[in-house]
């Protein structure tokens, strides 16, 4: 399944998302109130992103997520995932 298809199937709930490169390595971890809206925003218009973000977007091969029941839970989980992947 390609990235755009995966994004279209993301839930409109809070959670933590992570982007992986072609080796399966996590290259970015983020949190969102709406997983679908937030992840979609990366793929909308590249002119709105910094060169660093555009470079990362080109490396994305997979999108995974963990839904949460609240924004606070997403914030805590995001922090834990960033620490464990540093």
PyMOL Python script that loads the backbone (N, CA, C, O; Angstrom):
from pymol import cmd

cmd.read_pdbstr("""\
ATOM      1  N   UNK A   1       0.850  -1.183   0.000  1.00  0.00           N
ATOM      2  CA  UNK A   1       0.000   0.000   0.000  1.00  0.00           C
ATOM      3  C   UNK A   1       0.897   1.248   0.000  1.00  0.00           C
ATOM      4  O   UNK A   1       1.843   1.328   0.784  1.00  0.00           O
ATOM      5  N   UNK A   2       0.609   2.204  -0.860  1.00  0.00           N
ATOM      6  CA  UNK A   2       1.426   3.409  -0.918  1.00  0.00           C
ATOM      7  C   UNK A   2       1.066   4.368   0.223  1.00  0.00           C
ATOM      8  O   UNK A   2       0.056   4.198   0.906  1.00  0.00           O
ATOM      9  N   UNK A   3       1.916   5.373   0.405  1.00  0.00           N
ATOM     10  CA  UNK A   3       1.765   6.316   1.513  1.00  0.00           C
ATOM     11  C   UNK A   3       0.407   7.026   1.471  1.00  0.00           C
ATOM     12  O   UNK A   3      -0.274   7.116   2.493  1.00  0.00           O
ATOM     13  N   UNK A   4       0.015   7.523   0.315  1.00  0.00           N
ATOM     14  CA  UNK A   4      -1.255   8.271   0.223  1.00  0.00           C
ATOM     15  C   UNK A   4      -2.447   7.399   0.598  1.00  0.00           C
ATOM     16  O   UNK A   4      -3.399   7.883   1.210  1.00  0.00           O
ATOM     17  N   UNK A   5      -2.406   6.116   0.237  1.00  0.00           N
ATOM     18  CA  UNK A   5      -3.486   5.195   0.620  1.00  0.00           C
ATOM     19  C   UNK A   5      -3.509   4.990   2.125  1.00  0.00           C
ATOM     20  O   UNK A   5      -4.575   4.958   2.739  1.00  0.00           O
ATOM     21  N   UNK A   6      -2.314   4.851   2.723  1.00  0.00           N
ATOM     22  CA  UNK A   6      -2.237   4.676   4.179  1.00  0.00           C
ATOM     23  C   UNK A   6      -2.787   5.906   4.891  1.00  0.00           C
ATOM     24  O   UNK A   6      -3.527   5.788   5.868  1.00  0.00           O
ATOM     25  N   UNK A   7      -2.425   7.080   4.398  1.00  0.00           N
ATOM     26  CA  UNK A   7      -2.886   8.318   5.022  1.00  0.00           C
ATOM     27  C   UNK A   7      -4.405   8.422   4.951  1.00  0.00           C
ATOM     28  O   UNK A   7      -5.043   8.862   5.907  1.00  0.00           O
ATOM     29  N   UNK A   8      -4.976   8.026   3.842  1.00  0.00           N
ATOM     30  CA  UNK A   8      -6.433   8.117   3.694  1.00  0.00           C
ATOM     31  C   UNK A   8      -7.164   7.201   4.668  1.00  0.00           C
ATOM     32  O   UNK A   8      -8.343   7.411   4.951  1.00  0.00           O
ATOM     33  N   UNK A   9      -6.477   6.193   5.179  1.00  0.00           N
ATOM     34  CA  UNK A   9      -7.084   5.254   6.118  1.00  0.00           C
ATOM     35  C   UNK A   9      -6.789   5.593   7.588  1.00  0.00           C
ATOM     36  O   UNK A   9      -7.264   4.902   8.489  1.00  0.00           O
ATOM     37  N   UNK A  10      -6.011   6.649   7.827  1.00  0.00           N
ATOM     38  CA  UNK A  10      -5.713   7.040   9.204  1.00  0.00           C
ATOM     39  C   UNK A  10      -6.985   7.509   9.903  1.00  0.00           C
ATOM     40  O   UNK A  10      -7.854   8.114   9.274  1.00  0.00           O
ATOM     41  N   UNK A  11      -7.097   7.231  11.203  1.00  0.00           N
ATOM     42  CA  UNK A  11      -8.277   7.692  11.942  1.00  0.00           C
ATOM     43  C   UNK A  11      -8.202   9.187  12.240  1.00  0.00           C
ATOM     44  O   UNK A  11      -7.120   9.774  12.268  1.00  0.00           O
ATOM     45  N   UNK A  12      -9.337   9.775  12.457  1.00  0.00           N
ATOM     46  CA  UNK A  12      -9.430  11.191  12.795  1.00  0.00           C
ATOM     47  C   UNK A  12      -9.470  11.336  14.317  1.00  0.00           C
ATOM     48  O   UNK A  12     -10.346  12.001  14.870  1.00  0.00           O
ATOM     49  N   UNK A  13      -8.506  10.699  14.978  1.00  0.00           N
ATOM     50  CA  UNK A  13      -8.426  10.712  16.439  1.00  0.00           C
ATOM     51  C   UNK A  13      -7.032  11.151  16.861  1.00  0.00           C
ATOM     52  O   UNK A  13      -6.130  11.262  16.031  1.00  0.00           O
ATOM     53  N   UNK A  14      -6.862  11.400  18.151  1.00  0.00           N
ATOM     54  CA  UNK A  14      -5.541  11.770  18.649  1.00  0.00           C
ATOM     55  C   UNK A  14      -4.634  10.546  18.656  1.00  0.00           C
ATOM     56  O   UNK A  14      -5.091   9.404  18.679  1.00  0.00           O
ATOM     57  N   UNK A  15      -3.336  10.824  18.636  1.00  0.00           N
ATOM     58  CA  UNK A  15      -2.384   9.725  18.671  1.00  0.00           C
ATOM     59  C   UNK A  15      -0.978  10.181  18.346  1.00  0.00           C
ATOM     60  O   UNK A  15      -0.699  11.371  18.197  1.00  0.00           O
ATOM     61  N   UNK A  16      -0.103   9.198  18.242  1.00  0.00           N
ATOM     62  CA  UNK A  16       1.296   9.424  17.891  1.00  0.00           C
ATOM     63  C   UNK A  16       1.539   8.751  16.555  1.00  0.00           C
ATOM     64  O   UNK A  16       1.106   7.621  16.327  1.00  0.00           O
ATOM     65  N   UNK A  17       2.232   9.450  15.677  1.00  0.00           N
ATOM     66  CA  UNK A  17       2.552   8.882  14.367  1.00  0.00           C
ATOM     67  C   UNK A  17       4.063   8.850  14.209  1.00  0.00           C
ATOM     68  O   UNK A  17       4.778   9.653  14.809  1.00  0.00           O
ATOM     69  N   UNK A  18       4.535   7.934  13.410  1.00  0.00           N
ATOM     70  CA  UNK A  18       5.956   7.924  13.108  1.00  0.00           C
ATOM     71  C   UNK A  18       6.182   7.564  11.658  1.00  0.00           C
ATOM     72  O   UNK A  18       5.502   6.716  11.078  1.00  0.00           O
ATOM     73  N   UNK A  19       7.179   8.253  11.091  1.00  0.00           N
ATOM     74  CA  UNK A  19       7.568   8.032   9.710  1.00  0.00           C
ATOM     75  C   UNK A  19       8.808   7.154   9.704  1.00  0.00           C
ATOM     76  O   UNK A  19       9.716   7.332  10.515  1.00  0.00           O
ATOM     77  N   UNK A  20       8.832   6.201   8.775  1.00  0.00           N
ATOM     78  CA  UNK A  20       9.976   5.310   8.645  1.00  0.00           C
ATOM     79  C   UNK A  20      10.580   5.436   7.254  1.00  0.00           C
ATOM     80  O   UNK A  20       9.879   5.706   6.279  1.00  0.00           O
ATOM     81  N   UNK A  21      11.895   5.237   7.178  1.00  0.00           N
ATOM     82  CA  UNK A  21      12.567   5.269   5.886  1.00  0.00           C
ATOM     83  C   UNK A  21      12.555   3.881   5.252  1.00  0.00           C
ATOM     84  O   UNK A  21      11.930   2.962   5.783  1.00  0.00           O
ATOM     85  N   UNK A  22      13.239   3.723   4.121  1.00  0.00           N
ATOM     86  CA  UNK A  22      13.190   2.449   3.399  1.00  0.00           C
ATOM     87  C   UNK A  22      13.825   1.292   4.163  1.00  0.00           C
ATOM     88  O   UNK A  22      13.559   0.131   3.855  1.00  0.00           O
ATOM     89  N   UNK A  23      14.660   1.596   5.156  1.00  0.00           N
ATOM     90  CA  UNK A  23      15.265   0.536   5.982  1.00  0.00           C
ATOM     91  C   UNK A  23      14.381   0.174   7.175  1.00  0.00           C
ATOM     92  O   UNK A  23      14.698  -0.744   7.931  1.00  0.00           O
ATOM     93  N   UNK A  24      13.276   0.896   7.340  1.00  0.00           N
ATOM     94  CA  UNK A  24      12.386   0.654   8.468  1.00  0.00           C
ATOM     95  C   UNK A  24      12.772   1.427   9.711  1.00  0.00           C
ATOM     96  O   UNK A  24      12.198   1.218  10.780  1.00  0.00           O
ATOM     97  N   UNK A  25      13.749   2.326   9.577  1.00  0.00           N
ATOM     98  CA  UNK A  25      14.204   3.140  10.705  1.00  0.00           C
ATOM     99  C   UNK A  25      13.243   4.315  10.903  1.00  0.00           C
ATOM    100  O   UNK A  25      12.845   4.975   9.943  1.00  0.00           O
ATOM    101  N   UNK A  26      12.881   4.562  12.159  1.00  0.00           N
ATOM    102  CA  UNK A  26      12.022   5.708  12.470  1.00  0.00           C
ATOM    103  C   UNK A  26      12.828   6.983  12.255  1.00  0.00           C
ATOM    104  O   UNK A  26      13.887   7.169  12.853  1.00  0.00           O
ATOM    105  N   UNK A  27      12.310   7.862  11.390  1.00  0.00           N
ATOM    106  CA  UNK A  27      12.995   9.123  11.110  1.00  0.00           C
ATOM    107  C   UNK A  27      12.272  10.324  11.719  1.00  0.00           C
ATOM    108  O   UNK A  27      12.818  11.427  11.762  1.00  0.00           O
ATOM    109  N   UNK A  28      11.047  10.108  12.188  1.00  0.00           N
ATOM    110  CA  UNK A  28      10.309  11.204  12.815  1.00  0.00           C
ATOM    111  C   UNK A  28       9.184  10.644  13.670  1.00  0.00           C
ATOM    112  O   UNK A  28       8.511   9.687  13.290  1.00  0.00           O
ATOM    113  N   UNK A  29       8.993  11.262  14.837  1.00  0.00           N
ATOM    114  CA  UNK A  29       7.881  10.922  15.731  1.00  0.00           C
ATOM    115  C   UNK A  29       7.130  12.216  16.019  1.00  0.00           C
ATOM    116  O   UNK A  29       7.741  13.241  16.321  1.00  0.00           O
ATOM    117  N   UNK A  30       5.815  12.167  15.926  1.00  0.00           N
ATOM    118  CA  UNK A  30       5.009  13.349  16.213  1.00  0.00           C
ATOM    119  C   UNK A  30       3.689  12.972  16.862  1.00  0.00           C
ATOM    120  O   UNK A  30       3.290  11.808  16.846  1.00  0.00           O
ATOM    121  N   UNK A  31       3.018  13.958  17.430  1.00  0.00           N
ATOM    122  CA  UNK A  31       1.705  13.736  18.043  1.00  0.00           C
ATOM    123  C   UNK A  31       0.680  14.572  17.299  1.00  0.00           C
ATOM    124  O   UNK A  31       1.023  15.542  16.624  1.00  0.00           O
ATOM    125  N   UNK A  32      -0.573  14.186  17.430  1.00  0.00           N
ATOM    126  CA  UNK A  32      -1.625  14.921  16.732  1.00  0.00           C
ATOM    127  C   UNK A  32      -2.959  14.786  17.444  1.00  0.00           C
ATOM    128  O   UNK A  32      -3.243  13.764  18.069  1.00  0.00           O
ATOM    129  N   UNK A  33      -3.777  15.832  17.342  1.00  0.00           N
ATOM    130  CA  UNK A  33      -5.169  15.739  17.791  1.00  0.00           C
ATOM    131  C   UNK A  33      -5.971  14.937  16.777  1.00  0.00           C
ATOM    132  O   UNK A  33      -6.880  14.189  17.138  1.00  0.00           O
ATOM    133  N   UNK A  34      -5.625  15.103  15.506  1.00  0.00           N
ATOM    134  CA  UNK A  34      -6.235  14.340  14.419  1.00  0.00           C
ATOM    135  C   UNK A  34      -5.103  13.748  13.587  1.00  0.00           C
ATOM    136  O   UNK A  34      -4.433  14.461  12.840  1.00  0.00           O
ATOM    137  N   UNK A  35      -4.894  12.447  13.721  1.00  0.00           N
ATOM    138  CA  UNK A  35      -3.819  11.794  12.978  1.00  0.00           C
ATOM    139  C   UNK A  35      -3.954  12.040  11.479  1.00  0.00           C
ATOM    140  O   UNK A  35      -2.978  12.368  10.805  1.00  0.00           O
ATOM    141  N   UNK A  36      -5.159  11.881  10.969  1.00  0.00           N
ATOM    142  CA  UNK A  36      -5.390  12.036   9.528  1.00  0.00           C
ATOM    143  C   UNK A  36      -5.015  13.447   9.054  1.00  0.00           C
ATOM    144  O   UNK A  36      -4.298  13.596   8.064  1.00  0.00           O
ATOM    145  N   UNK A  37      -5.488  14.465   9.745  1.00  0.00           N
ATOM    146  CA  UNK A  37      -5.206  15.850   9.341  1.00  0.00           C
ATOM    147  C   UNK A  37      -3.724  16.184   9.447  1.00  0.00           C
ATOM    148  O   UNK A  37      -3.145  16.778   8.537  1.00  0.00           O
ATOM    149  N   UNK A  38      -3.122  15.800  10.555  1.00  0.00           N
ATOM    150  CA  UNK A  38      -1.716  16.168  10.777  1.00  0.00           C
ATOM    151  C   UNK A  38      -0.797  15.488   9.778  1.00  0.00           C
ATOM    152  O   UNK A  38       0.041  16.145   9.160  1.00  0.00           O
ATOM    153  N   UNK A  39      -0.943  14.182   9.612  1.00  0.00           N
ATOM    154  CA  UNK A  39      -0.062  13.461   8.690  1.00  0.00           C
ATOM    155  C   UNK A  39      -0.313  13.938   7.258  1.00  0.00           C
ATOM    156  O   UNK A  39       0.633  14.080   6.483  1.00  0.00           O
ATOM    157  N   UNK A  40      -1.559  14.185   6.901  1.00  0.00           N
ATOM    158  CA  UNK A  40      -1.884  14.688   5.555  1.00  0.00           C
ATOM    159  C   UNK A  40      -1.200  16.017   5.276  1.00  0.00           C
ATOM    160  O   UNK A  40      -0.812  16.292   4.141  1.00  0.00           O
ATOM    161  N   UNK A  41      -1.051  16.840   6.303  1.00  0.00           N
ATOM    162  CA  UNK A  41      -0.467  18.170   6.114  1.00  0.00           C
ATOM    163  C   UNK A  41       0.966  18.111   5.589  1.00  0.00           C
ATOM    164  O   UNK A  41       1.416  19.041   4.921  1.00  0.00           O
ATOM    165  N   UNK A  42       1.682  17.037   5.882  1.00  0.00           N
ATOM    166  CA  UNK A  42       3.051  16.900   5.377  1.00  0.00           C
ATOM    167  C   UNK A  42       3.076  16.700   3.866  1.00  0.00           C
ATOM    168  O   UNK A  42       4.057  17.045   3.207  1.00  0.00           O
ATOM    169  N   UNK A  43       2.016  16.151   3.326  1.00  0.00           N
ATOM    170  CA  UNK A  43       1.997  15.791   1.912  1.00  0.00           C
ATOM    171  C   UNK A  43       1.152  16.740   1.065  1.00  0.00           C
ATOM    172  O   UNK A  43       0.886  16.455  -0.103  1.00  0.00           O
ATOM    173  N   UNK A  44       0.730  17.860   1.640  1.00  0.00           N
ATOM    174  CA  UNK A  44      -0.124  18.787   0.897  1.00  0.00           C
ATOM    175  C   UNK A  44       0.690  19.649  -0.068  1.00  0.00           C
ATOM    176  O   UNK A  44       0.680  19.389  -1.272  1.00  0.00           O
ATOM    177  N   UNK A  45       1.381  20.652   0.421  1.00  0.00           N
ATOM    178  CA  UNK A  45       2.146  21.551  -0.447  1.00  0.00           C
ATOM    179  C   UNK A  45       3.556  21.705   0.086  1.00  0.00           C
ATOM    180  O   UNK A  45       3.761  22.252   1.169  1.00  0.00           O
ATOM    181  N   UNK A  46       4.530  21.221  -0.677  1.00  0.00           N
ATOM    182  CA  UNK A  46       5.920  21.259  -0.217  1.00  0.00           C
ATOM    183  C   UNK A  46       6.448  22.684  -0.102  1.00  0.00           C
ATOM    184  O   UNK A  46       7.425  22.913   0.611  1.00  0.00           O
ATOM    185  N   UNK A  47       5.832  23.647  -0.781  1.00  0.00           N
ATOM    186  CA  UNK A  47       6.309  25.025  -0.706  1.00  0.00           C
ATOM    187  C   UNK A  47       6.076  25.634   0.679  1.00  0.00           C
ATOM    188  O   UNK A  47       6.685  26.647   1.022  1.00  0.00           O
ATOM    189  N   UNK A  48       5.202  25.023   1.470  1.00  0.00           N
ATOM    190  CA  UNK A  48       4.916  25.539   2.807  1.00  0.00           C
ATOM    191  C   UNK A  48       5.874  24.982   3.861  1.00  0.00           C
ATOM    192  O   UNK A  48       5.844  25.418   5.011  1.00  0.00           O
ATOM    193  N   UNK A  49       6.717  24.033   3.485  1.00  0.00           N
ATOM    194  CA  UNK A  49       7.613  23.388   4.440  1.00  0.00           C
ATOM    195  C   UNK A  49       9.038  23.910   4.307  1.00  0.00           C
ATOM    196  O   UNK A  49       9.433  24.436   3.267  1.00  0.00           O
ATOM    197  N   UNK A  50       9.795  23.752   5.380  1.00  0.00           N
ATOM    198  CA  UNK A  50      11.206  24.119   5.352  1.00  0.00           C
ATOM    199  C   UNK A  50      11.974  23.095   4.512  1.00  0.00           C
ATOM    200  O   UNK A  50      11.482  21.989   4.287  1.00  0.00           O
ATOM    201  N   UNK A  51      13.162  23.449   4.050  1.00  0.00           N
ATOM    202  CA  UNK A  51      13.975  22.485   3.294  1.00  0.00           C
ATOM    203  C   UNK A  51      14.239  21.200   4.090  1.00  0.00           C
ATOM    204  O   UNK A  51      14.279  20.109   3.521  1.00  0.00           O
ATOM    205  N   UNK A  52      14.417  21.335   5.394  1.00  0.00           N
ATOM    206  CA  UNK A  52      14.668  20.160   6.243  1.00  0.00           C
ATOM    207  C   UNK A  52      13.461  19.209   6.223  1.00  0.00           C
ATOM    208  O   UNK A  52      13.629  17.996   6.101  1.00  0.00           O
ATOM    209  N   UNK A  53      12.263  19.756   6.341  1.00  0.00           N
ATOM    210  CA  UNK A  53      11.046  18.930   6.318  1.00  0.00           C
ATOM    211  C   UNK A  53      10.852  18.315   4.935  1.00  0.00           C
ATOM    212  O   UNK A  53      10.483  17.146   4.824  1.00  0.00           O
ATOM    213  N   UNK A  54      11.097  19.093   3.880  1.00  0.00           N
ATOM    214  CA  UNK A  54      10.965  18.544   2.525  1.00  0.00           C
ATOM    215  C   UNK A  54      11.914  17.374   2.301  1.00  0.00           C
ATOM    216  O   UNK A  54      11.553  16.397   1.646  1.00  0.00           O
ATOM    217  N   UNK A  55      13.126  17.470   2.842  1.00  0.00           N
ATOM    218  CA  UNK A  55      14.093  16.367   2.727  1.00  0.00           C
ATOM    219  C   UNK A  55      13.561  15.128   3.444  1.00  0.00           C
ATOM    220  O   UNK A  55      13.633  14.019   2.915  1.00  0.00           O
ATOM    221  N   UNK A  56      13.027  15.323   4.655  1.00  0.00           N
ATOM    222  CA  UNK A  56      12.480  14.203   5.414  1.00  0.00           C
ATOM    223  C   UNK A  56      11.315  13.556   4.662  1.00  0.00           C
ATOM    224  O   UNK A  56      11.221  12.330   4.593  1.00  0.00           O
ATOM    225  N   UNK A  57      10.434  14.375   4.103  1.00  0.00           N
ATOM    226  CA  UNK A  57       9.266  13.856   3.385  1.00  0.00           C
ATOM    227  C   UNK A  57       9.695  12.938   2.246  1.00  0.00           C
ATOM    228  O   UNK A  57       9.060  11.912   2.001  1.00  0.00           O
ATOM    229  N   UNK A  58      10.766  13.301   1.552  1.00  0.00           N
ATOM    230  CA  UNK A  58      11.263  12.473   0.442  1.00  0.00           C
ATOM    231  C   UNK A  58      11.760  11.112   0.914  1.00  0.00           C
ATOM    232  O   UNK A  58      11.772  10.152   0.143  1.00  0.00           O
ATOM    233  N   UNK A  59      12.168  11.025   2.175  1.00  0.00           N
ATOM    234  CA  UNK A  59      12.700   9.772   2.721  1.00  0.00           C
ATOM    235  C   UNK A  59      11.618   8.859   3.294  1.00  0.00           C
ATOM    236  O   UNK A  59      11.891   7.694   3.582  1.00  0.00           O
ATOM    237  N   UNK A  60      10.406   9.361   3.465  1.00  0.00           N
ATOM    238  CA  UNK A  60       9.339   8.576   4.094  1.00  0.00           C
ATOM    239  C   UNK A  60       8.897   7.439   3.179  1.00  0.00           C
ATOM    240  O   UNK A  60       8.516   7.652   2.028  1.00  0.00           O
ATOM    241  N   UNK A  61       8.959   6.227   3.724  1.00  0.00           N
ATOM    242  CA  UNK A  61       8.503   5.041   2.999  1.00  0.00           C
ATOM    243  C   UNK A  61       7.298   4.391   3.673  1.00  0.00           C
ATOM    244  O   UNK A  61       6.555   3.634   3.048  1.00  0.00           O
ATOM    245  N   UNK A  62       7.114   4.699   4.967  1.00  0.00           N
ATOM    246  CA  UNK A  62       6.023   4.079   5.709  1.00  0.00           C
ATOM    247  C   UNK A  62       5.543   5.020   6.811  1.00  0.00           C
ATOM    248  O   UNK A  62       6.320   5.797   7.365  1.00  0.00           O
ATOM    249  N   UNK A  63       4.264   4.937   7.113  1.00  0.00           N
ATOM    250  CA  UNK A  63       3.652   5.710   8.192  1.00  0.00           C
ATOM    251  C   UNK A  63       2.972   4.718   9.122  1.00  0.00           C
ATOM    252  O   UNK A  63       2.187   3.877   8.684  1.00  0.00           O
ATOM    253  N   UNK A  64       3.279   4.824  10.404  1.00  0.00           N
ATOM    254  CA  UNK A  64       2.614   3.998  11.408  1.00  0.00           C
ATOM    255  C   UNK A  64       2.088   4.922  12.493  1.00  0.00           C
ATOM    256  O   UNK A  64       2.509   6.074  12.599  1.00  0.00           O
ATOM    257  N   UNK A  65       1.170   4.412  13.291  1.00  0.00           N
ATOM    258  CA  UNK A  65       0.586   5.258  14.330  1.00  0.00           C
ATOM    259  C   UNK A  65       0.101   4.411  15.498  1.00  0.00           C
ATOM    260  O   UNK A  65      -0.114   3.204  15.389  1.00  0.00           O
ATOM    261  N   UNK A  66      -0.060   5.106  16.622  1.00  0.00           N
ATOM    262  CA  UNK A  66      -0.662   4.513  17.814  1.00  0.00           C
ATOM    263  C   UNK A  66      -1.751   5.481  18.258  1.00  0.00           C
ATOM    264  O   UNK A  66      -1.444   6.602  18.664  1.00  0.00           O
ATOM    265  N   UNK A  67      -3.017   5.074  18.191  1.00  0.00           N
ATOM    266  CA  UNK A  67      -4.092   5.970  18.631  1.00  0.00           C
ATOM    267  C   UNK A  67      -4.074   6.121  20.154  1.00  0.00           C
ATOM    268  O   UNK A  67      -3.686   5.200  20.873  1.00  0.00           O
ATOM    269  N   UNK A  68      -4.493   7.279  20.629  1.00  0.00           N
ATOM    270  CA  UNK A  68      -4.581   7.519  22.069  1.00  0.00           C
ATOM    271  C   UNK A  68      -5.977   8.049  22.388  1.00  0.00           C
ATOM    272  O   UNK A  68      -6.727   8.451  21.498  1.00  0.00           O
ATOM    273  N   UNK A  69      -6.302   8.039  23.667  1.00  0.00           N
ATOM    274  CA  UNK A  69      -7.637   8.494  24.068  1.00  0.00           C
ATOM    275  C   UNK A  69      -7.690   9.991  24.345  1.00  0.00           C
ATOM    276  O   UNK A  69      -8.772  10.552  24.518  1.00  0.00           O
ATOM    277  N   UNK A  70      -6.515  10.648  24.389  1.00  0.00           N
ATOM    278  CA  UNK A  70      -6.505  12.088  24.651  1.00  0.00           C
ATOM    279  C   UNK A  70      -5.216  12.716  24.136  1.00  0.00           C
ATOM    280  O   UNK A  70      -4.243  12.026  23.833  1.00  0.00           O
ATOM    281  N   UNK A  71      -5.236  14.038  24.047  1.00  0.00           N
ATOM    282  CA  UNK A  71      -4.048  14.776  23.625  1.00  0.00           C
ATOM    283  C   UNK A  71      -2.922  14.625  24.655  1.00  0.00           C
ATOM    284  O   UNK A  71      -1.752  14.531  24.284  1.00  0.00           O
ATOM    285  N   UNK A  72      -3.271  14.602  25.931  1.00  0.00           N
ATOM    286  CA  UNK A  72      -2.269  14.436  26.994  1.00  0.00           C
ATOM    287  C   UNK A  72      -1.576  13.084  26.860  1.00  0.00           C
ATOM    288  O   UNK A  72      -0.353  12.996  26.959  1.00  0.00           O
ATOM    289  N   UNK A  73      -2.355  12.038  26.634  1.00  0.00           N
ATOM    290  CA  UNK A  73      -1.778  10.706  26.454  1.00  0.00           C
ATOM    291  C   UNK A  73      -0.854  10.692  25.232  1.00  0.00           C
ATOM    292  O   UNK A  73       0.206  10.068  25.263  1.00  0.00           O
ATOM    293  N   UNK A  74      -1.253  11.374  24.165  1.00  0.00           N
ATOM    294  CA  UNK A  74      -0.417  11.449  22.963  1.00  0.00           C
ATOM    295  C   UNK A  74       0.893  12.172  23.264  1.00  0.00           C
ATOM    296  O   UNK A  74       1.951  11.753  22.797  1.00  0.00           O
ATOM    297  N   UNK A  75       0.831  13.241  24.033  1.00  0.00           N
ATOM    298  CA  UNK A  75       2.024  14.000  24.398  1.00  0.00           C
ATOM    299  C   UNK A  75       3.008  13.141  25.191  1.00  0.00           C
ATOM    300  O   UNK A  75       4.210  13.161  24.926  1.00  0.00           O
ATOM    301  N   UNK A  76       2.499  12.395  26.156  1.00  0.00           N
ATOM    302  CA  UNK A  76       3.346  11.525  26.980  1.00  0.00           C
ATOM    303  C   UNK A  76       3.956  10.413  26.135  1.00  0.00           C
ATOM    304  O   UNK A  76       5.151  10.133  26.242  1.00  0.00           O
ATOM    305  N   UNK A  77       3.145   9.782  25.301  1.00  0.00           N
ATOM    306  CA  UNK A  77       3.636   8.700  24.450  1.00  0.00           C
ATOM    307  C   UNK A  77       4.665   9.210  23.449  1.00  0.00           C
ATOM    308  O   UNK A  77       5.672   8.547  23.200  1.00  0.00           O
ATOM    309  N   UNK A  78       4.420  10.382  22.876  1.00  0.00           N
ATOM    310  CA  UNK A  78       5.384  10.971  21.934  1.00  0.00           C
ATOM    311  C   UNK A  78       6.732  11.156  22.618  1.00  0.00           C
ATOM    312  O   UNK A  78       7.769  10.801  22.058  1.00  0.00           O
ATOM    313  N   UNK A  79       6.721  11.708  23.824  1.00  0.00           N
ATOM    314  CA  UNK A  79       7.953  11.939  24.571  1.00  0.00           C
ATOM    315  C   UNK A  79       8.706  10.633  24.825  1.00  0.00           C
ATOM    316  O   UNK A  79       9.924  10.572  24.656  1.00  0.00           O
ATOM    317  N   UNK A  80       7.981   9.594  25.229  1.00  0.00           N
ATOM    318  CA  UNK A  80       8.606   8.288  25.483  1.00  0.00           C
ATOM    319  C   UNK A  80       9.205   7.707  24.206  1.00  0.00           C
ATOM    320  O   UNK A  80      10.302   7.150  24.232  1.00  0.00           O
ATOM    321  N   UNK A  81       8.489   7.835  23.090  1.00  0.00           N
ATOM    322  CA  UNK A  81       8.981   7.278  21.829  1.00  0.00           C
ATOM    323  C   UNK A  81      10.211   8.026  21.333  1.00  0.00           C
ATOM    324  O   UNK A  81      11.140   7.415  20.805  1.00  0.00           O
ATOM    325  N   UNK A  82      10.220   9.338  21.501  1.00  0.00           N
ATOM    326  CA  UNK A  82      11.388  10.122  21.081  1.00  0.00           C
ATOM    327  C   UNK A  82      12.601   9.706  21.903  1.00  0.00           C
ATOM    328  O   UNK A  82      13.686   9.518  21.354  1.00  0.00           O
ATOM    329  N   UNK A  83      12.425   9.562  23.212  1.00  0.00           N
ATOM    330  CA  UNK A  83      13.542   9.152  24.074  1.00  0.00           C
ATOM    331  C   UNK A  83      14.042   7.760  23.730  1.00  0.00           C
ATOM    332  O   UNK A  83      15.249   7.518  23.746  1.00  0.00           O
ATOM    333  N   UNK A  84      13.141   6.845  23.420  1.00  0.00           N
ATOM    334  CA  UNK A  84      13.562   5.467  23.137  1.00  0.00           C
ATOM    335  C   UNK A  84      14.165   5.312  21.743  1.00  0.00           C
ATOM    336  O   UNK A  84      14.814   4.303  21.465  1.00  0.00           O
ATOM    337  N   UNK A  85      13.962   6.289  20.864  1.00  0.00           N
ATOM    338  CA  UNK A  85      14.510   6.212  19.508  1.00  0.00           C
ATOM    339  C   UNK A  85      15.665   7.181  19.283  1.00  0.00           C
ATOM    340  O   UNK A  85      16.093   7.379  18.146  1.00  0.00           O
ATOM    341  N   UNK A  86      16.175   7.790  20.356  1.00  0.00           N
ATOM    342  CA  UNK A  86      17.293   8.732  20.212  1.00  0.00           C
ATOM    343  C   UNK A  86      18.612   8.015  20.261  1.00  0.00           C
ATOM    344  O   UNK A  86      19.663   8.647  20.156  1.00  0.00           O
TER     345      UNK A  86
END
""", "prot")
cmd.dss("prot")
cmd.show_as("cartoon", "prot")
cmd.util.cbc("prot")
cmd.orient("prot")
